[in-house]
Amino acid sequence: MTRAIVVGANSSIAQSVIEQLLSGQVVEQVTAISRDTNSQLQEKFGSSLRWVCCDYSEEAMKEVCVNLRSPENDFSHVFICNGLLHTEQIAPEKRLEDINTEKLQTVFHANTIVPMLWLANLAPLLRSKIDCTVAVFSARVGSIEDNRSGGWYAYRASKSALNMLIKTASIEYRRRAPNVKLIAFHPGTTDTQLSKPFQSNVPEGKLFTPNFVASSLVGIMENLDRESGAEFLDWAGTPITW
């Protein structure tokens, strides 16, 4: 049996990923991890979809990963979809004066620390004879080279830090689990709650549906150069400078 793990499974893109994987028979079973279950998807896919609730505390993440261990460790796809751009209290900074400790800590925790803890705790599960690809959701604004407009300090920096952690983790993964390929994935501007306040600035044809992004990502994961190290790719499979 080939299986997949989808973390942050109640986001719009993650739900579309689950649909793509199971409806397209890419894998036989998906373990979805989120704070709450999705009864509609659970009912649709039955035993092919295993839903695990997690509050994203470090202890809970460790427990989830321990419980997922099996002799086969037959995971072929992992999606880490966690991310935070804004809340009712937090908006992307436009000026230096908008920066404060609480915002930085909150955004870094969601965008950098939580995904990295998943990468660390999942490592023992992913060592296998079968190829496994881990896609961690990043963002083009996390590219240091590509930063031409400034602003969005916490979000940019948290994604840049995440990219460094992905690239660093990939080096250790290649020693400990050479079957695993890591990618940082930029989904583009997608019609989700995360992008709602900023969609008016999106050029025509560049606001993607979650289904389009999920289909693109699953396709990209099937056609990677597995001999290269970690890659930073956009929704079209085009490399982004780190």
Helices and strands as residue ranges (DSSP letters): E 3-7, H 12-23, E 29-34, H 39-45, G 46-48, E 49-53, H 58-68, E 75-80, G 96-98, H 101-108, I 109-113, H 114-126, E 132-137, G 140-142, H 153-176, E 180-186, G 196-201, H 210-222, E 231-234
